[in-house]
Amino acid sequence: MSGAASLPWEVNCRSVKAKLDAGEKFLLLDCREKNEYEIAKIAGATLLPMSELTSRVGEIEAYREQPIVVHCHHGGRSMRVAQWLRQNGFAQAQSMAGGIHQWAEEIEPGLAKY
């Protein structure tokens, strides 16, 4: 196993915010559906719904060797997506624990909750 395989499966919201603030190069992938994305979104996130992942994975091919942080509403879908990505060669995929709900609680209190 490579060193990347030892990355934790989850990363917390504060760590993701720190990565964004530091200008680190990584893909912030929102795996919620489009209607959810329209209610609330994290600036800089790329929408790729879990339901379309297998047919659209080519769109993120450039990130195969780079860090990917996946988020959803509460963390369940993003964990499944991160697992699928790792199984398909995206070794640095992680799930953002607590999802956008936790992000709204800790990082961006004005963000809409649903």
C-alpha positions as CSV (number, residue, x, y, z in Angstrom):
1,M,0.0,0.0,0.0
2,S,1.2,3.5,-0.7
3,G,1.4,6.2,1.9
4,A,-1.7,7.9,0.6
5,A,-3.7,4.8,1.5
6,S,-3.0,5.6,5.1
7,L,-4.9,8.9,4.9
8,P,-7.9,9.0,7.3
9,W,-11.2,8.3,5.6
10,E,-12.6,11.5,7.1
11,V,-11.4,15.1,7.5
12,N,-13.2,17.7,9.7
13,C,-14.7,20.9,8.5
14,R,-12.1,23.1,10.2
15,S,-9.3,21.2,8.4
16,V,-11.0,21.7,5.1
17,K,-11.5,25.4,5.8
18,A,-7.8,25.7,6.7
19,K,-6.8,24.0,3.4
20,L,-9.0,26.5,1.5
21,D,-7.6,29.5,3.4
22,A,-4.1,28.3,2.8
23,G,-4.7,27.9,-1.0
24,E,-3.9,24.2,-1.0
25,K,-4.5,22.5,-4.3
26,F,-7.3,19.9,-3.8
27,L,-10.7,19.2,-5.2
28,L,-13.7,20.0,-3.0
29,L,-16.4,17.7,-4.4
30,D,-20.0,18.2,-3.5
31,C,-21.8,14.9,-4.1
32,R,-25.3,16.2,-3.3
33,E,-28.0,16.6,-5.9
34,K,-28.4,19.8,-7.8
35,N,-31.5,21.0,-5.9
36,E,-29.6,20.7,-2.6
37,Y,-26.7,22.6,-4.1
38,E,-29.0,25.4,-5.0
39,I,-30.2,25.7,-1.4
40,A,-26.6,26.0,0.1
41,K,-23.1,25.5,-1.2
42,I,-19.5,26.0,-0.1
43,A,-17.6,28.5,-2.3
44,G,-15.1,26.7,-4.5
45,A,-16.9,23.3,-4.4
46,T,-17.5,21.3,-7.6
47,L,-20.9,19.7,-7.9
48,L,-20.9,16.1,-9.0
49,P,-24.0,14.3,-7.7
50,M,-23.4,10.8,-6.3
51,S,-26.2,9.6,-8.7
52,E,-24.0,10.7,-11.7
53,L,-20.6,9.8,-10.3
54,T,-20.0,6.6,-12.3
55,S,-20.9,8.2,-15.6
56,R,-19.1,11.4,-15.0
57,V,-15.9,10.3,-13.1
58,G,-13.8,11.2,-16.2
59,E,-14.5,14.9,-15.3
60,I,-12.3,14.6,-12.3
61,E,-9.6,12.4,-13.8
62,A,-7.1,15.2,-13.4
63,Y,-7.4,14.8,-9.6
64,R,-6.5,11.1,-9.6
65,E,-3.2,11.7,-7.9
66,Q,-4.3,14.7,-5.8
67,P,-6.3,15.2,-2.6
68,I,-10.1,15.1,-3.0
69,V,-12.4,16.1,-0.2
70,V,-16.0,15.0,-0.8
71,H,-19.0,16.5,1.1
72,C,-22.7,15.9,1.2
73,H,-25.5,17.0,3.6
74,H,-24.4,15.1,6.8
75,G,-21.5,12.8,5.7
76,G,-23.1,9.5,4.7
77,R,-23.1,9.9,0.9
78,S,-19.7,11.5,0.9
79,M,-18.2,8.6,2.8
80,R,-19.6,6.2,0.2
81,V,-18.3,8.4,-2.6
82,A,-14.9,8.6,-1.0
83,Q,-14.8,4.8,-0.7
84,W,-15.8,4.3,-4.3
85,L,-13.2,6.8,-5.5
86,R,-10.4,5.1,-3.5
87,Q,-11.5,1.7,-4.9
88,N,-11.2,3.3,-8.4
89,G,-7.7,4.7,-8.0
90,F,-8.3,8.1,-6.4
91,A,-6.1,7.2,-3.3
92,Q,-6.3,10.6,-1.6
93,A,-10.2,10.8,-1.5
94,Q,-11.6,11.7,1.9
95,S,-15.1,12.5,3.3
96,M,-15.8,15.8,5.1
97,A,-17.3,14.6,8.4
98,G,-20.7,16.2,9.2
99,G,-21.2,17.5,5.7
100,I,-22.4,20.9,4.8
101,H,-24.7,20.9,7.9
102,Q,-21.6,20.8,10.1
103,W,-19.9,23.4,7.9
104,A,-22.9,25.7,8.5
105,E,-22.6,25.0,12.3
106,E,-18.9,25.6,12.6
107,I,-17.6,27.6,9.7
108,E,-20.3,29.6,7.9
109,P,-23.3,30.2,10.3
110,G,-25.2,32.3,7.7
111,L,-25.4,29.3,5.3
112,A,-28.9,27.9,4.8
113,K,-29.7,24.7,6.6
114,Y,-32.2,22.1,5.3
